Amino acid sequence: MKGLPKVLVLGPPLCFSSLQPLYSHKFHFLNSHLSDLSLQHFLQLHHPPSITAILCDAAGYSVTAEVLHLLPSLRLLVTISAGTNHIDLRECRRRGIQVAGAGAIFSEDVADMAVGLLIDGMRKISAADRWLRTQNHHNAPWHLFPLGSKVCSLTE
């Protein structure tokens, strides 16, 4: 681990469990979430001037000016979230810290999921599926689940 760039992991991001094994030979990850110490005390134990990067997401810590002040050698902040509301961008700009994020990478997937959920909710597909899996579907209240109701009324 000596000589590897130190990366402070805040949160951790959901994908960190898959990232750590892939990159642990290139970076020394400091997992603050595994410690019971406050972030300030955790950093004091790990020589803050040697930490050059942060990996975080929006669900974890907010990266405020106070956090950035604890890391005088910080040069890069990577967030896996699309937004940067949890990062003090003004302080990063002032100190010359590069900020990288996911941007719009998830936008298409989120839109697809939203349309799918809208169709599911309007047509009550999940509700009908759940009812059929837990009830006697021979006496189904088809009037509650319009999907396929015309076919069912023809067979009655």
N, C-alpha and C positions, 0 to 999 in steps of 0.2 A: 504494500500500500504506500510505501514511501516513494515520493517523487511523482505520484499520480495527482492530477488536479483535483482539488476538493470541491464537491458539489453538495450544497446544503439542500436536503429534501424536506420541503414543508408540506404537510398534509397527511399522507402522501397522495399524489395523483392516483387515480384508479388503475392506470396502466403501469404503475411503477413495478408491480410484481413481475411483469413480463419484461420490463426494461432492465432491471437490475442485473439479471444473469447475463444479458447480452453485452452490457457495457461495464461490468465491474472490473474487467481487466484494463480499462482505459481511464476510469474515474474512481476516486475514493468517495463513495456516497456517505454522507453524514445524515443519518436518519433521526431527526429530532423527534419524530412522532413515537419512537420507541423508548424515549426517556420520560421519566416523571418530572424532570427538571423544567423550569421555565426556559423559554427560548434564550433569554439573556444568559442564564447560568449554563445552559448547554453549550452555547457558543464560547463562553469563557474557557471551558474545558478543551475546546478543539482549536485553539489559536485562530481567532477570527481573521487576522490579517492574511492568513493563507487560503481563505475560502474565496474562490474566484467566480462561482456560479451558483444560482439557485434554480431548483426545479420545483414547480408548484402547480396548483390548480385553484379555481375560484372557490372550491368547497373547503379548502384548508385555511391557512392563516392569511390575513391581509398583509401585503408587503408594503408597510408604511415607511415614512421617512425615518422613523425611530429604528425600525429593523434594518434599513439600509445603512444607517449611521453606525450600527454595530459591525458592519462589514466593509472596512476601508478599501479592500482590494477587489471588491466585486466588479466584474466587467460584463457579466451576462446573466439575464434573468429569463428563464424559459417557462412558459405556462402552457399547459395542454388544453386550456379552455379557450373558447372563441372570444370571450370578452376580456377586458383588462381593468375592469372596475375595482378589482382587489389589489391593484398595483398603483403606487404613487408615481405616475408617469412623469410628472413635473420634476420630482427629485431625481429620477433616473436620467432624464434629459440633462439636468444641471450637472450631474456627476459623470456623464458620458457612458452610462450603463446601457448596453444594448438589450432590448426587450424583444423576445420572439414568442409568438403565440400561434394557436391553431387557425386563427382567422375564420374564414368561411368554409373551411374544409368539411365541416359537418352539416352545412346548410342544406344540401340536397337530401341527405339522409333524414334530417329532422323534418323537412317538408314532406317527404314520402310517408314517414311515420304519422305525421299529423293528419294527412289525407286518409290514411288507413284507419286511424282511430275515429275520424269523423264518420266514415262509412260504417264502421263497426257500431258506433253509438247510434247512428240514425236507423240502421236496419236491425239493431239488437242481436247481432250475430253472436257475440260472446255470451250474452244473457241466455239465448236459446241453447247454445252449446252447453253451457253450465247446467241448465235445467235438464237437458236430455241426458247428461252424464250422471245426474244425481236423482232423477225422478223416474217414474213409470211413464215412458214416453208414448204409450198407447193411448193415454187419456190426456194428452197435451192440450193446454189452452192455446190453440193455434192463433186465436185472435190477439194474443199478446206478442206473438212473433210473426210478423207479416212475411218474412222470407219463406217462400214456398207455400204460402197459405192457399193460393189458388189451386195448386196441385192437390193439396190435402182435401180441400172441400169437394173436389171432383170424385175422390175415392170414398167418401163417407156415404 
